[in-house]
């Protein structure tokens, strides 16, 4: 199920960031590999709205399959 949120932070060097869900709740971490586009050409920016799916990594919730809207 697609969910929407805004990028809270993204570190280009580490390839990690977090997204704030629009429906509330804790920020979800994400990694460079979670993007469905080439982020080298267009890395996410703070405040950018994205769609994503909630998944788990190391038994913790995270954002997967991030897409621009």
Secondary structure as GFF3:
##gff-version 3
##sequence-region A 1 69
A	DSSP	beta_strand	3	11	.	.	.	ID=ss1
A	DSSP	beta_strand	16	21	.	.	.	ID=ss2
A	DSSP	beta_strand	28	31	.	.	.	ID=ss3
A	DSSP	three_ten_helix	32	34	.	.	.	ID=ss4
A	DSSP	beta_strand	49	57	.	.	.	ID=ss5
A	DSSP	beta_strand	60	68	.	.	.	ID=ss6
###
